[in-house]
Amino acid sequence: MFAALNQLDRQVRQYLLVTFNYWNFTITDGALRMLVVLYFHQLGYSPLEVAMLFLFYEFFGVVTNLVGGWFGARLGLNRTMNMGLAMQILALGMLAVPASLLTVPWVMAAQALSGIAKDLNKMSAKSSIKLLVKGGQEGTLYKWVAILTGSKNALKGFGFFIGGALLSLLGFQLAVLAMAVVLVAVLLLSLAKLDKEMGRSKFKPKFSQIFSKSRSINILSAARLFLFGARDVWFVVALPIYLGAMFGWSHAEVGGFLALWVIGYGVVQSIAPRITGEQSGKNGAVVWAFLLTVITALVATGVQFEWYPQLTIVVGLLVFGAIFAVNSSLHSFLIVSYARGDAVSLDVGFYYMANAMGRLMGTILSGWLFQLAGLEACLWVSCVFVLLACVISLWLPADRASANT
């Protein structure tokens, strides 16, 4: 197998290694998310308290994406990716302590490290693809971004299942310790094989350059903020707790269902270029966001009027996931396409800062709204957010040739 890998083009080998790093990190990230939600709800935490455990995770994701792009340009994407792996190992180690030491401040601090790690890893992986695909090959770029993004989300879904299963089989502490051991092996491989100069900018960008000056990237970032806020406002905290409390699902059943959802979501993301065809620019972003608005409104109406709620949520979530996946894949391609080749990590970092802000907003609202008014309130807010993403996308450039103006 190693001989076959050595015969591949260098760019392909680096792409496979970046993807392998990203895959392994993503499994632990998904598993940890499910472990924390289920374990601390089991301990008696309210939905809002569970959401607050992720406050620093999402907040530091905002900071990391903003500053991480600058670090990536100056230090190289190799180093930022490996830093992310190392910090995730440390965060998992912090959570492997005895249950009596898992205080709220301690868990929030560990989640802060995990949030920094996740966004360093994601920014590095997405940015590196721009450098590994030769200029002018937009079709290849779209496919490689879609495969990376889709496979990542499919494996995050697998991570949800792993998290729910490990909580039932091993308990919280042993589960996070086992994941830390796997990541140590991945980090050692990455240190040995990943290109040492990947992504290091030929110029040294100033810290003031972390904010994007590109109109197209600013518009796309604003749309991304509301798009991901729309997903997380009902998916992160409200839905797992609702499935257990209202339908009596076990931890393994909740984790398994959400895992299958995210796996399907990832599969659709990876084949998004076949679904959208040539409609991968402004028109695609607007049309698919509008379709998502309609579906979200239908699901919210079904839950509001208690029309076969279990069927409505399960089927509605599947349809929502498929259309959201196409939206996400389109956005991921557009940011890599719009980004400047000589400072790709700066542009991608700024964009994923907006992504993290949307996740932060959605996570807090997920716990607060669910506790205050139930799942239907989360869904209606989600509908408004998707509509805002659709409207904002109307201001995207009509063609990618004018994207950096």
C-alpha positions in Angstrom: 0.0 0.0 0.0 2.8 2.4 0.9 4.6 1.7 -2.4 1.4 2.6 -4.3 1.1 5.8 -2.3 4.7 6.8 -3.1 3.9 6.4 -6.8 1.1 9.0 -6.6 1.7 12.7 -7.6 3.1 14.7 -4.7 0.1 17.0 -4.6 -2.3 14.0 -4.4 -0.2 12.5 -1.5 -0.3 15.7 0.4 -4.1 16.0 -0.2 -4.6 12.5 1.1 -2.5 13.2 4.2 -4.3 16.5 4.9 -7.6 14.6 4.5 -6.5 11.8 6.8 -5.5 14.3 9.5 -8.8 16.1 9.1 -10.8 12.8 9.2 -9.3 11.6 12.4 -9.7 14.9 14.1 -13.3 15.2 13.0 -14.2 11.8 14.4 -13.0 12.8 17.9 -14.7 16.2 17.5 -18.0 14.7 16.7 -17.7 12.1 19.4 -16.7 14.6 22.1 -19.7 16.8 21.2 -22.1 14.0 21.7 -20.3 12.8 24.8 -20.6 16.2 26.5 -24.2 16.8 25.5 -25.5 13.4 26.7 -23.2 13.0 29.7 -23.9 16.3 31.3 -27.6 16.2 30.6 -27.6 12.8 32.3 -26.0 14.5 35.3 -29.0 16.8 35.5 -27.8 19.9 33.6 -30.5 22.0 32.0 -30.5 22.6 28.2 -29.1 26.1 28.7 -26.4 24.9 31.1 -25.4 22.2 28.5 -25.3 24.9 25.8 -23.1 27.1 28.0 -20.5 24.3 28.2 -19.9 25.0 24.5 -19.7 28.8 24.9 -15.9 28.9 25.0 -15.7 26.2 22.3 -17.6 28.4 19.9 -16.2 31.7 21.1 -12.6 30.7 20.7 -13.5 29.2 17.3 -14.3 32.8 16.3 -11.0 34.1 17.6 -9.0 31.2 16.2 -10.3 31.6 12.7 -9.6 35.3 12.7 -6.1 35.0 14.1 -5.3 31.5 12.8 -5.3 32.6 9.1 -2.6 35.1 10.0 -0.6 32.5 11.8 -1.1 30.1 8.9 0.3 32.7 6.4 3.3 33.4 8.6 4.1 30.0 10.0 2.7 27.7 7.4 -0.4 25.5 7.3 1.7 22.5 8.3 2.4 24.0 11.7 -1.2 25.2 12.3 -2.6 21.8 11.5 -0.2 20.0 13.9 -0.9 22.6 16.6 -4.6 21.8 16.2 -4.0 18.1 16.7 -1.8 18.7 19.7 -4.3 21.0 21.4 -7.2 18.4 20.9 -5.0 15.8 22.6 -4.6 18.1 25.5 -8.3 19.0 25.7 -9.2 15.3 25.7 -6.6 14.7 28.5 -8.2 17.4 30.6 -11.6 15.7 30.3 -10.2 12.3 31.3 -9.9 13.3 35.0 -12.2 11.8 37.6 -15.8 12.9 37.5 -15.5 14.8 40.8 -13.0 17.2 39.0 -15.3 17.9 36.0 -16.5 21.2 37.2 -18.2 23.7 34.8 -15.1 26.0 34.6 -12.8 23.0 33.9 -15.0 21.6 31.2 -15.4 25.0 29.6 -11.6 25.5 29.6 -11.2 22.1 27.9 -13.9 23.0 25.4 -12.1 26.2 24.7 -8.9 24.3 23.8 -11.0 21.9 21.7 -12.6 24.9 19.8 -9.2 26.4 19.1 -7.9 23.0 17.9 -10.9 22.3 15.7 -10.7 25.6 13.8 -6.9 25.5 13.4 -7.3 22.1 11.9 -10.2 23.0 9.6 -8.7 26.3 8.4 -5.5 24.5 7.6 -7.2 21.7 5.7 -9.5 23.9 3.6 -6.7 26.5 2.9 -4.2 23.8 1.8 -6.5 22.6 -1.1 -6.3 26.0 -2.8 -2.5 25.5 -2.9 -2.6 21.9 -4.1 -4.9 22.5 -7.1 -3.3 24.4 -10.0 -4.8 27.7 -11.0 -7.7 27.7 -13.4 -9.0 24.2 -12.5 -12.2 25.4 -10.9 -14.0 22.0 -11.6 -11.2 20.1 -9.8 -11.2 22.6 -7.0 -14.9 22.2 -6.5 -14.7 18.4 -6.4 -11.7 18.3 -4.0 -13.4 20.8 -1.6 -16.7 18.8 -1.8 -14.9 15.5 -1.1 -13.0 16.9 1.8 -16.0 18.7 3.3 -18.4 15.9 2.6 -16.2 13.1 4.0 -15.4 15.3 7.0 -19.1 15.6 7.9 -19.8 12.0 7.2 -17.1 11.1 9.7 -18.4 13.6 12.1 -21.6 11.7 12.0 -19.7 8.6 12.7 -18.1 10.4 15.6 -21.6 11.1 17.0 -22.3 7.4 16.9 -18.9 6.6 18.5 -19.6 9.2 21.2 -23.0 7.7 22.1 -21.7 4.1 22.0 -18.5 4.8 24.0 -20.5 6.6 26.7 -22.7 3.5 27.0 -19.8 1.0 26.8 -16.8 2.7 28.5 -18.1 5.7 30.3 -17.0 9.3 29.8 -13.4 9.3 31.1 -12.2 6.1 29.3 -13.9 7.2 26.1 -12.0 10.6 25.9 -8.7 8.9 26.9 -9.1 6.3 24.0 -9.6 9.1 21.5 -6.5 11.0 22.8 -4.4 7.9 22.2 -5.5 7.7 18.5 -4.8 11.3 17.9 -1.2 11.0 19.3 -0.5 8.4 16.5 -2.0 10.7 13.9 0.1 13.7 15.1 3.3 11.6 14.8 2.5 10.7 11.2 1.7 14.3 10.4 4.9 15.6 11.9 6.9 13.1 9.8 5.1 13.4 6.4 3.3 16.7 5.9 5.1 19.3 3.7 7.0 21.6 6.1 6.5 24.8 3.9 2.8 24.3 3.0 0.9 27.5 3.0 3.6 29.8 4.3 3.1 33.1 2.6 6.0 34.7 0.6 5.2 38.0 2.3 4.7 38.4 6.0 1.2 39.8 6.4 0.6 42.4 9.1 -1.8 41.6 12.0 -4.1 44.4 10.7 -4.7 42.3 7.5 -6.7 39.6 9.3 -9.9 41.5 8.3 -11.0 40.8 4.7 -11.0 43.7 2.3 -12.8 41.7 -0.4 -16.5 42.6 -0.8 -17.3 39.2 -2.1 -15.7 37.4 0.9 -17.5 39.8 3.3 -20.9 39.0 1.7 -20.2 35.3 1.6 -19.1 35.4 5.2 -22.3 37.1 6.3 -24.4 34.6 4.5 -22.4 31.8 6.1 -22.9 33.2 9.6 -26.7 32.9 9.3 -26.6 29.6 7.4 -24.7 27.9 10.2 -26.6 29.7 12.9 -29.8 28.3 11.3 -28.5 24.7 11.6 -27.1 24.9 15.2 -30.0 26.8 16.7 -32.0 23.5 16.7 -29.5 20.8 16.0 -26.7 21.2 18.7 -28.6 21.2 22.0 -32.3 21.2 21.4 -32.7 18.2 19.1 -30.6 15.6 21.1 -32.4 16.5 24.3 -35.8 16.6 22.6 -35.4 13.1 21.1 -34.5 11.6 24.5 -37.1 13.5 26.6 -40.1 13.5 24.2 -39.6 10.1 22.4 -37.8 8.2 25.1 -34.8 7.4 22.9 -31.6 6.0 24.6 -28.2 7.7 24.4 -27.1 5.1 21.8 -30.3 5.7 19.7 -29.9 9.5 19.8 -26.2 9.3 18.9 -26.9 6.7 16.2 -29.7 8.7 14.6 -27.7 12.0 14.6 -24.7 10.0 13.3 -26.7 8.6 10.4 -28.0 12.1 9.6 -24.6 13.7 9.6 -23.2 10.8 7.5 -25.9 11.3 4.9 -25.3 15.0 5.0 -21.6 14.4 4.3 -22.4 12.1 1.4 -24.6 14.7 -0.2 -21.9 17.3 0.3 -19.3 15.2 -1.4 -21.5 14.8 -4.5 -22.8 18.4 -4.5 -20.9 19.2 -7.8 -23.1 16.5 -9.6 -26.3 18.0 -8.0 -25.6 21.7 -8.8 -23.8 21.2 -12.1 -22.7 24.5 -13.5 -24.9 26.4 -11.0 -22.1 26.8 -8.5 -21.9 30.6 -8.2 -24.3 33.3 -7.0 -27.4 31.7 -8.5 -26.7 28.4 -6.9 -26.2 30.0 -3.5 -29.5 31.9 -3.7 -31.6 29.1 -5.1 -30.5 26.5 -2.6 -30.8 28.8 0.4 -34.4 29.6 -0.7 -35.2 25.9 -0.9 -33.8 25.4 2.6 -36.0 28.2 3.9 -39.1 26.5 2.5 -38.2 23.1 4.0 -37.4 24.6 7.4 -40.7 26.5 7.5 -42.6 23.2 6.7 -40.8 21.3 9.5 -41.5 24.2 12.0 -45.2 24.2 11.0 -45.5 20.4 11.5 -43.9 20.6 14.9 -45.9 23.7 15.9 -49.2 21.9 15.2 -48.0 18.5 16.5 -48.6 16.8 13.1 -47.1 13.4 13.7 -44.2 15.1 15.5 -41.8 12.1 15.4 -42.3 11.5 11.7 -42.2 15.2 10.9 -38.9 15.7 12.8 -37.2 12.5 11.4 -38.2 13.0 7.8 -37.9 16.8 7.9 -34.5 16.5 9.4 -33.3 14.2 6.6 -34.6 16.6 3.9 -33.2 19.6 5.7 -29.8 17.9 6.0 -29.7 17.1 2.3 -30.4 20.6 1.1 -28.3 22.2 3.8 -25.4 19.9 2.6 -25.6 21.4 -0.9 -25.6 24.9 0.6 -22.6 24.2 2.7 -20.6 22.6 -0.1 -21.4 25.5 -2.4 -20.2 28.0 0.2 -17.0 26.0 0.9 -16.2 26.0 -2.8 -16.9 29.7 -3.2 -14.6 30.8 -0.4 -11.7 28.7 -1.6 -12.4 30.0 -5.2 -12.6 33.7 -4.0 -9.6 33.5 -1.8 -6.3 35.0 -2.9 -3.7 32.4 -3.7 -0.9 34.4 -2.0 -2.9 34.8 1.3 -5.4 32.0 1.1 -5.3 31.3 4.9 -6.2 34.9 5.7 -9.3 34.9 3.5 -10.4 31.4 4.6 -9.7 32.2 8.2 -11.9 35.3 8.1 -14.7 33.4 6.4 -14.6 30.6 9.0 -14.6 33.2 11.7 -18.0 34.1 10.5 -18.9 30.4 10.4 -17.8 30.1 14.0 -19.8 33.2 15.0 -22.9 31.6 13.5 -22.3 28.4 15.4 -21.8 30.4 18.7 -25.0 32.3 18.1 -26.9 29.1 17.2 -25.5 27.1 20.1 -26.5 29.7 22.8 -29.9 30.2 21.2 -30.4 26.5 20.9 -30.3 26.0 24.7 -32.0 29.2 25.6 -34.9 29.0 23.1 -35.5 25.3 23.8 -35.7 25.9 27.5 -38.0 28.9 27.0 -40.3 27.9 24.2 -39.5 24.4 22.9 -38.2 23.0 19.7 -40.7 24.8 17.5 -39.2 28.2 18.5 -35.8 27.0 17.6 -37.1 25.9 14.1 -38.8 29.3 13.4 -35.6 31.2 14.3 -33.8 28.8 12.0 -36.2 29.6 9.2 -35.5 33.4 9.6 -31.8 32.8 9.6 -31.8 30.8 6.4 -34.0 33.5 4.7 -31.4 36.1 5.7 -28.6 33.9 4.2 -30.6 33.7 1.0 -31.2 37.5 0.8 -27.5 38.3 1.6 -26.4 35.9 -1.2 -28.2 38.2 -3.7 -25.2 40.6 -3.4 -22.6 38.0 -4.3 -20.7 38.7 -7.5 -22.4 37.4 -10.7 -19.1 35.7 -11.8 -15.9 34.6 -10.0 -13.8 36.9 -12.2 -15.1 39.9 -10.2 -14.9 38.2 -6.9 -11.8 40.0 -5.5 -13.0 43.5 -6.4 
